Amino acid sequence: MRKARVGDAERIRELINYWGKRDEMLLRPLSEIYDFLRDFAVWEENGRVLGTAALHVDWRDLAELRSLAVDPGEQGRGIGSALVGTCLAEARELGIARVFALTYRPGYFARFGFGECSKDELPRKVWNDCIRCPKFPECDETALIVELDASNRAQEASR
């Protein structure tokens, strides 16, 4: 597990767009991957990126876990879980109180403490990102949010 590098951008897009073409997530252009490259973590084995996820800070108390994608041949090995854990740990380290996700697989995120919320609770997301989405305003993803324990955030930040 590591932070993404410039050389990972095309592979990150490939993973995301594999699932995007199957309507499991939104397609992302390469320019957007580069714009948000510092948000991404990757799982790499033997020089090949097998999974990716991004933590994007939306506001002082809110971040989004997005673009979670694992190579289809590598699923079931815990790579996605490790990526989610890394993003949540980073959010705690940054002192972020809540992390949300928009997903077609709410059951997966429930394992990490995420619960359903109204998209109305995410106004910055809606007006910054969703407004440009081809599915807006008829979004069919489920909004989920997890409250991060304040004491854990303080402990992580002090390390």
DRENTORKOL-3810 file (N, C-alpha, C; in nm, 4 decimals):
REM DRENTORKOL-3810
@n.u->0.0854; n.v->-0.1169; n.w->0.0000; ca.u->0.0000; ca.v->0.0000; ca.w->0.0000; c.u->0.0899; c.v->0.1231; c.w->0.0000
@n.u->0.0553; n.v->0.2206; n.w->-0.0839; ca.u->0.1323; ca.v->0.3445; ca.w->-0.0872; c.u->0.0485; c.v->0.4540; c.w->-0.1527
@n.u->0.0966; n.v->0.5754; n.w->-0.1408; ca.u->0.0339; ca.v->0.6874; ca.w->-0.2110; c.u->0.0634; c.v->0.6721; c.w->-0.3606
@n.u->-0.0297; n.v->0.7176; n.w->-0.4416; ca.u->-0.0139; ca.v->0.7083; ca.w->-0.5868; c.u->0.0962; c.v->0.8014; c.w->-0.6353
@n.u->0.1564; n.v->0.7615; n.w->-0.7453; ca.u->0.2591; ca.v->0.8412; ca.w->-0.8129; c.u->0.2092; c.v->0.8751; c.w->-0.9531
@n.u->0.2740; n.v->0.9715; n.w->-1.0150; ca.u->0.2343; ca.v->1.0146; ca.w->-1.1488; c.u->0.2302; c.v->0.8954; c.w->-1.2454
@n.u->0.3255; n.v->0.8066; n.w->-1.2350; ca.u->0.3302; ca.v->0.6912; ca.w->-1.3235; c.u->0.2156; c.v->0.5931; c.w->-1.3055
@n.u->0.1358; n.v->0.6087; n.w->-1.1996; ca.u->0.0217; ca.v->0.5205; ca.w->-1.1734; c.u->-0.1073; c.v->0.5694; c.w->-1.2386
@n.u->-0.1102; n.v->0.6912; n.w->-1.2868; ca.u->-0.2357; ca.v->0.7538; ca.w->-1.3297; c.u->-0.3105; c.v->0.6726; c.w->-1.4352
@n.u->-0.2412; n.v->0.6253; n.w->-1.5366; ca.u->-0.3108; ca.v->0.5512; ca.w->-1.6421; c.u->-0.3676; c.v->0.4192; c.w->-1.5902
@n.u->-0.2944; n.v->0.3515; n.w->-1.5015; ca.u->-0.3451; ca.v->0.2265; ca.w->-1.4444; c.u->-0.4646; c.v->0.2537; c.w->-1.3524
@n.u->-0.4596; n.v->0.3633; n.w->-1.2759; ca.u->-0.5727; ca.v->0.4016; ca.w->-1.1910; c.u->-0.6959; c.v->0.4220; c.w->-1.2787
@n.u->-0.6799; n.v->0.4964; n.w->-1.3874; ca.u->-0.7937; ca.v->0.5201; ca.w->-1.4781; c.u->-0.8435; c.v->0.3880; c.w->-1.5355
@n.u->-0.7526; n.v->0.2996; n.w->-1.5731; ca.u->-0.7913; ca.v->0.1697; ca.w->-1.6290; c.u->-0.8776; c.v->0.0910; c.w->-1.5297
@n.u->-0.8350; n.v->0.0857; n.w->-1.4029; ca.u->-0.9127; ca.v->0.0142; ca.w->-1.3011; c.u->-1.0498; c.v->0.0771; c.w->-1.2812
@n.u->-1.0535; n.v->0.2083; n.w->-1.2654; ca.u->-1.1808; ca.v->0.2779; ca.w->-1.2432; c.u->-1.2729; c.v->0.2600; c.w->-1.3628
@n.u->-1.2210; n.v->0.2781; n.w->-1.4821; ca.u->-1.3059; ca.v->0.2734; ca.w->-1.6004; c.u->-1.3482; c.v->0.1312; c.w->-1.6372
@n.u->-1.2731; n.v->0.0299; n.w->-1.5928; ca.u->-1.3187; ca.v->-0.1086; ca.w->-1.6094; c.u->-1.4557; c.v->-0.1225; c.w->-1.5423
@n.u->-1.4633; n.v->-0.0769; n.w->-1.4169; ca.u->-1.5894; ca.v->-0.0878; ca.w->-1.3421; c.u->-1.6907; c.v->0.0160; c.w->-1.3900
@n.u->-1.6438; n.v->0.1305; n.w->-1.4341; ca.u->-1.7341; ca.v->0.2326; ca.w->-1.4872; c.u->-1.8085; c.v->0.1852; c.w->-1.6108
@n.u->-1.7426; n.v->0.1131; n.w->-1.6975; ca.u->-1.8063; ca.v->0.0608; ca.w->-1.8187; c.u->-1.9110; c.v->-0.0451; c.w->-1.7864
@n.u->-1.9076; n.v->-0.0969; n.w->-1.6644; ca.u->-2.0065; ca.v->-0.1944; ca.w->-1.6188; c.u->-2.1115; c.v->-0.1300; c.w->-1.5289
@n.u->-2.1142; n.v->0.0038; n.w->-1.5276; ca.u->-2.2078; ca.v->0.0811; ca.w->-1.4456; c.u->-2.1971; c.v->0.0507; c.w->-1.2969
@n.u->-2.0760; n.v->0.0161; n.w->-1.2514; ca.u->-2.0508; ca.v->-0.0064; ca.w->-1.1093; c.u->-1.9965; c.v->0.1191; c.w->-1.0422
@n.u->-1.9448; n.v->0.2117; n.w->-1.1215; ca.u->-1.8945; ca.v->0.3388; ca.w->-1.0714; c.u->-1.8887; c.v->0.4360; c.w->-1.1883
@n.u->-1.8570; n.v->0.5605; n.w->-1.1590; ca.u->-1.8490; ca.v->0.6608; ca.w->-1.2644; c.u->-1.7157; c.v->0.6533; c.w->-1.3372
@n.u->-1.7213; n.v->0.6710; n.w->-1.4667; ca.u->-1.5992; ca.v->0.6796; ca.w->-1.5467; c.u->-1.5225; c.v->0.8054; c.w->-1.5075
@n.u->-1.3913; n.v->0.8006; n.w->-1.5140; ca.u->-1.3074; ca.v->0.9158; ca.w->-1.4814; c.u->-1.2089; c.v->0.9408; c.w->-1.5959
@n.u->-1.2018; n.v->1.0631; n.w->-1.6457; ca.u->-1.1017; ca.v->1.0941; ca.w->-1.7484; c.u->-0.9623; c.v->1.1029; c.w->-1.6856
@n.u->-0.8614; n.v->1.0798; n.w->-1.7667; ca.u->-0.7239; ca.v->1.0835; ca.w->-1.7185; c.u->-0.6901; c.v->1.2193; c.w->-1.6569
@n.u->-0.7416; n.v->1.3266; n.w->-1.7147; ca.u->-0.7134; ca.v->1.4602; ca.w->-1.6602; c.u->-0.7616; c.v->1.4720; c.w->-1.5157
@n.u->-0.8741; n.v->1.4106; n.w->-1.4847; ca.u->-0.9260; ca.v->1.4151; ca.w->-1.3475; c.u->-0.8393; c.v->1.3322; c.w->-1.2532
@n.u->-0.7876; n.v->1.2216; n.w->-1.3017; ca.u->-0.6978; ca.v->1.1402; ca.w->-1.2192; c.u->-0.5749; c.v->1.2239; c.w->-1.1817
@n.u->-0.5184; n.v->1.2929; n.w->-1.2801; ca.u->-0.4026; ca.v->1.3783; ca.w->-1.2517; c.u->-0.4395; c.v->1.4925; c.w->-1.1574
@n.u->-0.5567; n.v->1.5541; n.w->-1.1775; ca.u->-0.5992; ca.v->1.6648; ca.w->-1.0903; c.u->-0.6052; c.v->1.6228; c.w->-0.9443
@n.u->-0.6461; n.v->1.4991; n.w->-0.9192; ca.u->-0.6673; ca.v->1.4520; ca.w->-0.7825; c.u->-0.5694; c.v->1.3415; c.w->-0.7426
@n.u->-0.4574; n.v->1.3319; n.w->-0.8122; ca.u->-0.3627; ca.v->1.2231; ca.w->-0.7890; c.u->-0.3201; c.v->1.2115; c.w->-0.6426
@n.u->-0.3049; n.v->1.3248; n.w->-0.5763; ca.u->-0.2584; ca.v->1.3211; ca.w->-0.4368; c.u->-0.3629; c.v->1.2637; c.w->-0.3417
@n.u->-0.4877; n.v->1.2483; n.w->-0.3878; ca.u->-0.5923; ca.v->1.1866; ca.w->-0.3073; c.u->-0.5831; c.v->1.0339; c.w->-0.3079
@n.u->-0.5152; n.v->0.9767; n.w->-0.4056; ca.u->-0.5176; ca.v->0.8323; ca.w->-0.4300; c.u->-0.4129; c.v->0.7550; c.w->-0.3506
@n.u->-0.4558; n.v->0.6367; n.w->-0.3082; ca.u->-0.3663; ca.v->0.5335; ca.w->-0.2566; c.u->-0.3764; c.v->0.4169; c.w->-0.3537
@n.u->-0.2714; n.v->0.3375; n.w->-0.3627; ca.u->-0.2748; ca.v->0.2199; ca.w->-0.4489; c.u->-0.2196; c.v->0.0989; c.w->-0.3749
@n.u->-0.2664; n.v->-0.0169; n.w->-0.4165; ca.u->-0.2131; ca.v->-0.1445; ca.w->-0.3709; c.u->-0.1306; c.v->-0.1972; c.w->-0.4868
@n.u->-0.0021; n.v->-0.2173; n.w->-0.4604; ca.u->0.0886; ca.v->-0.2626; ca.w->-0.5652; c.u->0.1540; c.v->-0.3939; c.w->-0.5254
@n.u->0.1630; n.v->-0.4848; n.w->-0.6198; ca.u->0.2356; ca.v->-0.6104; ca.w->-0.6003; c.u->0.3198; c.v->-0.6362; c.w->-0.7243
@n.u->0.4447; n.v->-0.6676; n.w->-0.7039; ca.u->0.5354; ca.v->-0.7009; ca.w->-0.8147; c.u->0.5321; c.v->-0.5961; c.w->-0.9257
@n.u->0.5265; n.v->-0.4690; n.w->-0.8851; ca.u->0.5308; ca.v->-0.3599; ca.w->-0.9811; c.u->0.4002; c.v->-0.3319; c.w->-1.0529
@n.u->0.2918; n.v->-0.3988; n.w->-1.0161; ca.u->0.1620; ca.v->-0.3788; ca.w->-1.0816; c.u->0.0589; c.v->-0.3292; c.w->-0.9808
@n.u->-0.0093; n.v->-0.2214; n.w->-1.0151; ca.u->-0.1158; ca.v->-0.1681; ca.w->-0.9299; c.u->-0.2394; c.v->-0.2561; c.w->-0.9465
@n.u->-0.2857; n.v->-0.3141; n.w->-0.8343; ca.u->-0.4005; ca.v->-0.4052; ca.w->-0.8360; c.u->-0.5273; c.v->-0.3417; c.w->-0.7798
@n.u->-0.5133; n.v->-0.2274; n.w->-0.7128; ca.u->-0.6297; ca.v->-0.1616; ca.w->-0.6568; c.u->-0.5994; c.v->-0.0177; c.w->-0.6243
@n.u->-0.7063; n.v->0.0602; n.w->-0.6129; ca.u->-0.6909; ca.v->0.2023; ca.w->-0.5826; c.u->-0.8138; c.v->0.2543; c.w->-0.5102
@n.u->-0.7951; n.v->0.3600; n.w->-0.4359; ca.u->-0.9043; ca.v->0.4330; ca.w->-0.3714; c.u->-0.8524; c.v->0.5730; c.w->-0.3424
@n.u->-0.9461; n.v->0.6671; n.w->-0.3295; ca.u->-0.9080; ca.v->0.8055; ca.w->-0.3036; c.u->-0.9853; c.v->0.8597; c.w->-0.1844
@n.u->-0.9192; n.v->0.9434; n.w->-0.1073; ca.u->-0.9835; ca.v->1.0201; ca.w->-0.0010; c.u->-0.9750; c.v->1.1656; c.w->-0.0433
@n.u->-1.0907; n.v->1.2245; n.w->-0.0692; ca.u->-1.0962; ca.v->1.3635; ca.w->-0.1138; c.u->-1.1591; c.v->1.4488; c.w->-0.0045
@n.u->-1.0854; n.v->1.5484; n.w->0.0429; ca.u->-1.1352; ca.v->1.6378; ca.w->0.1476; c.u->-1.2307; c.v->1.7378; c.w->0.0841
@n.u->-1.3541; n.v->1.7411; n.w->0.1349; ca.u->-1.4545; ca.v->1.8344; ca.w->0.0856; c.u->-1.4662; c.v->1.9593; c.w->0.1725
@n.u->-1.4459; n.v->1.9432; n.w->0.3014; ca.u->-1.4582; ca.v->2.0540; ca.w->0.3943; c.u->-1.3884; c.v->2.0149; c.w->0.5223
@n.u->-1.3819; n.v->2.1056; n.w->0.6177; ca.u->-1.3029; ca.v->2.0795; ca.w->0.7386; c.u->-1.3467; c.v->1.9560; c.w->0.8160
@n.u->-1.4723; n.v->1.9163; n.w->0.8029; ca.u->-1.5212; ca.v->1.8015; ca.w->0.8790; c.u->-1.5741; c.v->1.6893; c.w->0.7903
@n.u->-1.5483; n.v->1.6966; n.w->0.6603; ca.u->-1.6090; ca.v->1.6008; ca.w->0.5688; c.u->-1.5142; c.v->1.5661; c.w->0.4537
@n.u->-1.5005; n.v->1.4363; n.w->0.4292; ca.u->-1.4215; ca.v->1.3884; ca.w->0.3151; c.u->-1.5007; c.v->1.2784; c.w->0.2460
@n.u->-1.4653; n.v->1.2534; n.w->0.1216; ca.u->-1.5290; ca.v->1.1478; ca.w->0.0446; c.u->-1.4295; c.v->1.0366; c.w->0.0161
@n.u->-1.4722; n.v->0.9141; n.w->0.0382; ca.u->-1.3971; ca.v->0.7975; ca.w->-0.0065; c.u->-1.4542; c.v->0.7647; c.w->-0.1441
@n.u->-1.3685; n.v->0.7739; n.w->-0.2453; ca.u->-1.4200; ca.v->0.7525; ca.w->-0.3809; c.u->-1.3205; c.v->0.6737; c.w->-0.4656
@n.u->-1.3713; n.v->0.6308; n.w->-0.5799; ca.u->-1.2893; ca.v->0.5609; ca.w->-0.6796; c.u->-1.2232; c.v->0.4352; c.w->-0.6252
@n.u->-1.2956; n.v->0.3609; n.w->-0.5417; ca.u->-1.2456; ca.v->0.2330; ca.w->-0.4915; c.u->-1.2612; c.v->0.1301; c.w->-0.6027
@n.u->-1.1486; n.v->0.0800; n.w->-0.6521; ca.u->-1.1512; ca.v->-0.0154; ca.w->-0.7631; c.u->-1.0389; c.v->-0.1170; c.w->-0.7460
@n.u->-1.0739; n.v->-0.2428; n.w->-0.7624; ca.u->-0.9768; ca.v->-0.3514; ca.w->-0.7519; c.u->-0.9812; c.v->-0.4319; c.w->-0.8819
@n.u->-0.8646; n.v->-0.4719; n.w->-0.9286; ca.u->-0.8541; ca.v->-0.5550; ca.w->-1.0482; c.u->-0.9514; c.v->-0.6726; c.w->-1.0333
@n.u->-1.0335; n.v->-0.6994; n.w->-1.1364; ca.u->-1.1339; ca.v->-0.8053; ca.w->-1.1225; c.u->-1.0754; c.v->-0.9430; c.w->-1.0916
@n.u->-0.9552; n.v->-0.9701; n.w->-1.1354; ca.u->-0.8921; ca.v->-1.0986; ca.w->-1.1074; c.u->-0.8318; c.v->-1.1090; c.w->-0.9690
@n.u->-0.8333; n.v->-1.0002; n.w->-0.8951; ca.u->-0.7703; ca.v->-0.9972; ca.w->-0.7625; c.u->-0.8721; c.v->-0.9744; c.w->-0.6503
@n.u->-0.9994; n.v->-0.9741; n.w->-0.6829; ca.u->-1.1006; ca.v->-0.9513; ca.w->-0.5801; c.u->-1.1071; c.v->-1.0689; c.w->-0.4833
@n.u->-1.1509; n.v->-1.0398; n.w->-0.3615; ca.u->-1.1638; ca.v->-1.1433; ca.w->-0.2600; c.u->-1.0380; c.v->-1.1667; c.w->-0.1783
@n.u->-0.9354; n.v->-1.0857; n.w->-0.2018; ca.u->-0.8087; ca.v->-1.1008; ca.w->-0.1310; c.u->-0.7916; c.v->-0.9977; c.w->-0.0192
@n.u->-0.8890; n.v->-0.9088; n.w->-0.0010; ca.u->-0.8785; ca.v->-0.8073; ca.w->0.1033; c.u->-0.8154; c.v->-0.6778; c.w->0.0569
@n.u->-0.7898; n.v->-0.6634; n.w->-0.0715; ca.u->-0.7278; ca.v->-0.5411; ca.w->-0.1229; c.u->-0.8218; c.v->-0.4219; c.w->-0.1041
@n.u->-0.9486; n.v->-0.4390; n.w->-0.1384; ca.u->-1.0456; ca.v->-0.3305; ca.w->-0.1209; c.u->-1.0596; c.v->-0.2907; c.w->0.0251
@n.u->-1.0667; n.v->-0.3884; n.w->0.1118; ca.u->-1.0771; ca.v->-0.3597; ca.w->0.2557; c.u->-0.9555; c.v->-0.2838; c.w->0.3059
@n.u->-0.8382; n.v->-0.3227; n.w->0.2599; ca.u->-0.7157; ca.v->-0.2533; ca.w->0.3007; c.u->-0.7169; c.v->-0.1093; c.w->0.2504
@n.u->-0.7648; n.v->-0.0879; n.w->0.1290; ca.u->-0.7725; ca.v->0.0478; ca.w->0.0738; c.u->-0.8716; c.v->0.1340; c.w->0.1518
@n.u->-0.9868; n.v->0.0781; n.w->0.1847; ca.u->-1.0838; ca.v->0.1525; ca.w->0.2658; c.u->-1.0227; c.v->0.1863; c.w->0.4011
@n.u->-0.9584; n.v->0.0894; n.w->0.4644; ca.u->-0.8941; ca.v->0.1133; ca.w->0.5937; c.u->-0.7885; c.v->0.2216; c.w->0.5863
@n.u->-0.7113; n.v->0.2227; n.w->0.4805; ca.u->-0.6086; ca.v->0.3254; ca.w->0.4616; c.u->-0.6719; c.v->0.4634; c.w->0.4479
@n.u->-0.7793; n.v->0.4732; n.w->0.3713; ca.u->-0.8464; ca.v->0.6028; ca.w->0.3545; c.u->-0.9070; c.v->0.6518; c.w->0.4858
@n.u->-0.9684; n.v->0.5624; n.w->0.5611; ca.u->-1.0278; ca.v->0.6030; ca.w->0.6892; c.u->-0.9194; c.v->0.6426; c.w->0.7890
@n.u->-0.8078; n.v->0.5725; n.w->0.7887; ca.u->-0.6964; ca.v->0.6101; ca.w->0.8770; c.u->-0.6418; c.v->0.7474; c.w->0.8390
@n.u->-0.6321; n.v->0.7739; n.w->0.7095; ca.u->-0.5855; ca.v->0.9054; ca.w->0.6659; c.u->-0.6827; c.v->1.0147; c.w->0.7084
@n.u->-0.8121; n.v->0.9872; n.w->0.6989; ca.u->-0.9122; ca.v->1.0854; ca.w->0.7426; c.u->-0.8956; c.v->1.1149; c.w->0.8919
@n.u->-0.8757; n.v->1.0116; n.w->0.9710; ca.u->-0.8543; ca.v->1.0318; ca.w->1.1150; c.u->-0.7292; c.v->1.1151; c.w->1.1391
@n.u->-0.6237; n.v->1.0834; n.w->1.0669; ca.u->-0.4978; ca.v->1.1562; ca.w->1.0816; c.u->-0.5152; c.v->1.3044; c.w->1.0478
@n.u->-0.5991; n.v->1.3318; n.w->0.9501; ca.u->-0.6256; ca.v->1.4704; ca.w->0.9100; c.u->-0.7228; c.v->1.5411; c.w->1.0048
@n.u->-0.7855; n.v->1.4657; n.w->1.0950; ca.u->-0.8809; ca.v->1.5240; ca.w->1.1886; c.u->-1.0201; c.v->1.5411; c.w->1.1306
@n.u->-1.0542; n.v->1.4614; n.w->1.0328; ca.u->-1.1846; ca.v->1.4709; ca.w->0.9672; c.u->-1.2872; c.v->1.3891; c.w->1.0449
@n.u->-1.4025; n.v->1.4489; n.w->1.0698; ca.u->-1.5046; ca.v->1.3864; ca.w->1.1532; c.u->-1.5910; c.v->1.2849; c.w->1.0792
@n.u->-1.6163; n.v->1.3093; n.w->0.9501; ca.u->-1.7089; ca.v->1.2229; ca.w->0.8758; c.u->-1.6530; c.v->1.1950; c.w->0.7363
@n.u->-1.6759; n.v->1.0720; n.w->0.6914; ca.u->-1.6381; ca.v->1.0322; ca.w->0.5559; c.u->-1.7621; c.v->0.9740; c.w->0.4893
@n.u->-1.7868; n.v->1.0164; n.w->0.3667; ca.u->-1.9012; ca.v->0.9628; ca.w->0.2939; c.u->-1.8556; c.v->0.8938; c.w->0.1668
@n.u->-1.9468; n.v->0.8157; n.w->0.1119; ca.u->-1.9239; ca.v->0.7485; ca.w->-0.0162; c.u->-2.0561; c.v->0.7447; c.w->-0.0907
@n.u->-2.0490; n.v->0.7533; n.w->-0.2201; ca.u->-2.1635; ca.v->0.7301; ca.w->-0.3081; c.u->-2.1337; c.v->0.6001; c.w->-0.3809
@n.u->-2.2249; n.v->0.5038; n.w->-0.3723; ca.u->-2.1920; ca.v->0.3700; ca.w->-0.4205; c.u->-2.3144; c.v->0.2945; c.w->-0.4710
@n.u->-2.2872; n.v->0.1933; n.w->-0.5512; ca.u->-2.3893; ca.v->0.0974; ca.w->-0.5922; c.u->-2.3836; c.v->-0.0277; c.w->-0.5050
@n.u->-2.2882; n.v->-0.0318; n.w->-0.4125; ca.u->-2.2715; ca.v->-0.1478; ca.w->-0.3239; c.u->-2.2707; c.v->-0.1057; c.w->-0.1771
@n.u->-2.3855; n.v->-0.0599; n.w->-0.1277; ca.u->-2.3878; ca.v->-0.0125; ca.w->0.0113; c.u->-2.3533; c.v->-0.1197; c.w->0.1134
@n.u->-2.3853; n.v->-0.2440; n.w->0.0858; ca.u->-2.3538; ca.v->-0.3514; ca.w->0.1800; c.u->-2.2050; c.v->-0.3658; c.w->0.2042
@n.u->-2.1259; n.v->-0.3412; n.w->0.1019; ca.u->-1.9809; ca.v->-0.3502; ca.w->0.1171; c.u->-1.9320; c.v->-0.2470; c.w->0.2176
@n.u->-1.9778; n.v->-0.1233; n.w->0.2047; ca.u->-1.9320; ca.v->-0.0158; ca.w->0.2924; c.u->-1.9902; c.v->-0.0273; c.w->0.4334
@n.u->-2.1033; n.v->-0.0941; n.w->0.4468; ca.u->-2.1628; ca.v->-0.1135; ca.w->0.5798; c.u->-2.0675; c.v->-0.1890; c.w->0.6716
@n.u->-1.9836; n.v->-0.2759; n.w->0.6148; ca.u->-1.8870; ca.v->-0.3521; ca.w->0.6953; c.u->-1.7879; c.v->-0.2623; c.w->0.7672
@n.u->-1.7729; n.v->-0.1395; n.w->0.7197; ca.u->-1.6775; ca.v->-0.0450; ca.w->0.7777; c.u->-1.7473; c.v->0.0614; c.w->0.8623
@n.u->-1.8749; n.v->0.0412; n.w->0.8908; ca.u->-1.9493; ca.v->0.1337; ca.w->0.9753; c.u->-2.0257; c.v->0.2414; c.w->0.9010
@n.u->-2.0259; n.v->0.2385; n.w->0.7688; ca.u->-2.1018; ca.v->0.3359; ca.w->0.6917; c.u->-2.2507; c.v->0.3036; c.w->0.7003
@n.u->-2.3315; n.v->0.4086; n.w->0.7109; ca.u->-2.4763; ca.v->0.3937; ca.w->0.7094; c.u->-2.5356; c.v->0.4898; c.w->0.6084
@n.u->-2.6552; n.v->0.4574; n.w->0.5620; ca.u->-2.7200; ca.v->0.5411; ca.w->0.4612; c.u->-2.7489; c.v->0.6807; c.w->0.5149
@n.u->-2.7365; n.v->0.7778; n.w->0.4242; ca.u->-2.7729; ca.v->0.9153; ca.w->0.4560; c.u->-2.8394; c.v->0.9756; c.w->0.3326
@n.u->-2.9005; n.v->1.0889; n.w->0.3523; ca.u->-2.9620; ca.v->1.1604; ca.w->0.2409; c.u->-2.8546; c.v->1.2375; c.w->0.1654
@n.u->-2.8673; n.v->1.2426; n.w->0.0351; ca.u->-2.7735; ca.v->1.3232; ca.w->-0.0436; c.u->-2.7847; c.v->1.4712; c.w->-0.0069
@n.u->-2.8975; n.v->1.5098; n.w->0.0523; ca.u->-2.9150; ca.v->1.6485; ca.w->0.0980; c.u->-2.8167; c.v->1.6850; c.w->0.2084
@n.u->-2.7598; n.v->1.5838; n.w->0.2768; ca.u->-2.6605; ca.v->1.6086; ca.w->0.3811; c.u->-2.5230; c.v->1.6401; c.w->0.3224
@n.u->-2.5116; n.v->1.6312; n.w->0.1904; ca.u->-2.3829; ca.v->1.6475; ca.w->0.1231; c.u->-2.3886; c.v->1.7622; c.w->0.0220
@n.u->-2.4265; n.v->1.8820; n.w->0.0648; ca.u->-2.4463; ca.v->1.9903; ca.w->-0.0325; c.u->-2.3198; c.v->2.0293; c.w->-0.1082
@n.u->-2.2058; n.v->2.0267; n.w->-0.0446; ca.u->-2.0821; ca.v->2.0630; ca.w->-0.1158; c.u->-2.0522; c.v->1.9626; c.w->-0.2263
@n.u->-2.0736; n.v->1.8365; n.w->-0.2001; ca.u->-2.0528; ca.v->1.7340; ca.w->-0.3018; c.u->-2.1462; c.v->1.7582; c.w->-0.4200
@n.u->-2.2723; n.v->1.7802; n.w->-0.3894; ca.u->-2.3714; ca.v->1.7977; ca.w->-0.4950; c.u->-2.3353; c.v->1.9151; c.w->-0.5843
@n.u->-2.2978; n.v->2.0269; n.w->-0.5248; ca.u->-2.2744; ca.v->2.1458; ca.w->-0.6077; c.u->-2.1339; c.v->2.1523; c.w->-0.6650
@n.u->-2.0384; n.v->2.0821; n.w->-0.6069; ca.u->-1.9026; ca.v->2.0831; ca.w->-0.6627; c.u->-1.8826; c.v->1.9756; c.w->-0.7688
@n.u->-1.9316; n.v->1.8561; n.w->-0.7454; ca.u->-1.9052; ca.v->1.7434; ca.w->-0.8351; c.u->-2.0299; c.v->1.6939; c.w->-0.9076
@n.u->-2.1360; n.v->1.6701; n.w->-0.8332; ca.u->-2.2537; ca.v->1.6059; ca.w->-0.8908; c.u->-2.3171; c.v->1.6885; c.w->-1.0025
@n.u->-2.3100; n.v->1.8163; n.w->-0.9905; ca.u->-2.3719; ca.v->1.9036; ca.w->-1.0898; c.u->-2.3149; c.v->1.8770; c.w->-1.2298
@n.u->-2.1907; n.v->1.8269; n.w->-1.2363; ca.u->-2.1265; ca.v->1.7975; ca.w->-1.3649; c.u->-2.1468; c.v->1.6539; c.w->-1.4109
@n.u->-2.2085; n.v->1.5730; n.w->-1.3286; ca.u->-2.2265; ca.v->1.4314; ca.w->-1.3600; c.u->-2.3383; c.v->1.4125; c.w->-1.4629
@n.u->-2.3198; n.v->1.3230; n.w->-1.5582; ca.u->-2.4253; ca.v->1.2987; ca.w->-1.6571; c.u->-2.5529; c.v->1.2404; c.w->-1.5960
@n.u->-2.5442; n.v->1.1844; n.w->-1.4761; ca.u->-2.6629; ca.v->1.1277; ca.w->-1.4108; c.u->-2.7381; c.v->1.2297; c.w->-1.3246
@n.u->-2.6831; n.v->1.3500; n.w->-1.3098; ca.u->-2.7477; ca.v->1.4518; ca.w->-1.2268; c.u->-2.8724; c.v->1.5032; c.w->-1.2976
@n.u->-2.9832; n.v->1.5227; n.w->-1.2318; ca.u->-3.0109; ca.v->1.5044; ca.w->-1.0887; c.u->-3.0706; c.v->1.3680; c.w->-1.0550
@n.u->-3.0656; n.v->1.2740; n.w->-1.1476; ca.u->-3.1255; ca.v->1.1420; ca.w->-1.1270; c.u->-3.0226; c.v->1.0400; c.w->-1.0804
@n.u->-2.9451; n.v->1.0747; n.w->-0.9804; ca.u->-2.8402; ca.v->0.9870; ca.w->-0.9285; c.u->-2.9018; c.v->0.8591; c.w->-0.8722
@n.u->-2.8465; n.v->0.7458; n.w->-0.9121; ca.u->-2.8963; ca.v->0.6188; ca.w->-0.8618; c.u->-2.7989; c.v->0.5514; c.w->-0.7644
@n.u->-2.6968; n.v->0.6248; n.w->-0.7216; ca.u->-2.6049; ca.v->0.5723; ca.w->-0.6215; c.u->-2.6640; c.v->0.5945; c.w->-0.4817
@n.u->-2.6216; n.v->0.5141; n.w->-0.3876; ca.u->-2.6629; ca.v->0.5282; ca.w->-0.2487; c.u->-2.5583; c.v->0.6109; c.w->-0.1752
@n.u->-2.6048; n.v->0.7100; n.w->-0.1007; ca.u->-2.5148; ca.v->0.7914; ca.w->-0.0185; c.u->-2.4995; c.v->0.7247; c.w->0.1176
@n.u->-2.3749; n.v->0.7121; n.w->0.1605; ca.u->-2.3419; ca.v->0.6513; ca.w->0.2891; c.u->-2.2453; c.v->0.7421; c.w->0.3628
@n.u->-2.2486; n.v->0.7354; n.w->0.4952; ca.u->-2.1573; ca.v->0.8179; ca.w->0.5744; c.u->-2.1148; c.v->0.7411; c.w->0.6990
@n.u->-1.9945; n.v->0.7675; n.w->0.7446; ca.u->-1.9461; ca.v->0.7100; ca.w->0.8695; c.u->-1.8909; c.v->0.8242; c.w->0.9545
@n.u->-1.9252; n.v->0.8216; n.w->1.0823; ca.u->-1.8729; ca.v->0.9174; ca.w->1.1789; c.u->-1.7464; c.v->0.8554; c.w->1.2372
@n.u->-1.6370; n.v->0.9278; n.w->1.2300; ca.u->-1.5116; ca.v->0.8772; ca.w->1.2843; c.u->-1.4992; c.v->0.9207; c.w->1.4291
@n.u->-1.4535; n.v->0.8305; n.w->1.5121; ca.u->-1.4394; ca.v->0.8562; ca.w->1.6551; c.u->-1.3381; c.v->0.9678; c.w->1.6792
@n.u->-1.3801; n.v->1.0726; n.w->1.7499; ca.u->-1.2944; ca.v->1.1887; ca.w->1.7746; c.u->-1.1675; c.v->1.1513; c.w->1.8510
@n.u->-1.1775; n.v->1.0596; n.w->1.9458; ca.u->-1.0579; ca.v->1.0229; ca.w->2.0224; c.u->-0.9569; c.v->0.9513; c.w->1.9334
@n.u->-1.0059; n.v->0.8680; n.w->1.8418; ca.u->-0.9145; ca.v->0.8024; ca.w->1.7474; c.u->-0.8485; c.v->0.9041; c.w->1.6564
@n.u->-0.9236; n.v->1.0086; n.w->1.6135; ca.u->-0.8666; ca.v->1.1117; ca.w->1.5280; c.u->-0.7546; c.v->1.1844; c.w->1.6011
@n.u->-0.7759; n.v->1.2156; n.w->1.7279; ca.u->-0.6747; ca.v->1.2870; ca.w->1.8040; c.u->-0.5510; c.v->1.2001; c.w->1.8237
@n.u->-0.5715; n.v->1.0709; n.w->1.8525; ca.u->-0.4580; ca.v->0.9806; ca.w->1.8687; c.u->-0.3786; c.v->0.9658; c.w->1.7402
@n.u->-0.4502; n.v->0.9492; n.w->1.6277; ca.u->-0.3814; ca.v->0.9360; ca.w->1.4989; c.u->-0.3043; c.v->1.0624; c.w->1.4645
@n.u->-0.3620; n.v->1.1801; n.w->1.4938; ca.u->-0.2987; ca.v->1.3078; ca.w->1.4592; c.u->-0.1733; c.v->1.3299; c.w->1.5437
@n.u->-0.1699; n.v->1.2759; n.w->1.6653; ca.u->-0.0549; ca.v->1.2992; ca.w->1.7522; c.u->0.0631; c.v->1.2081; c.w->1.7199
@n.u->0.0412; n.v->1.1083; n.w->1.6356; ca.u->0.1496; ca.v->1.0135; ca.w->1.6008; c.u->0.2456; c.v->1.0722; c.w->1.5013
END
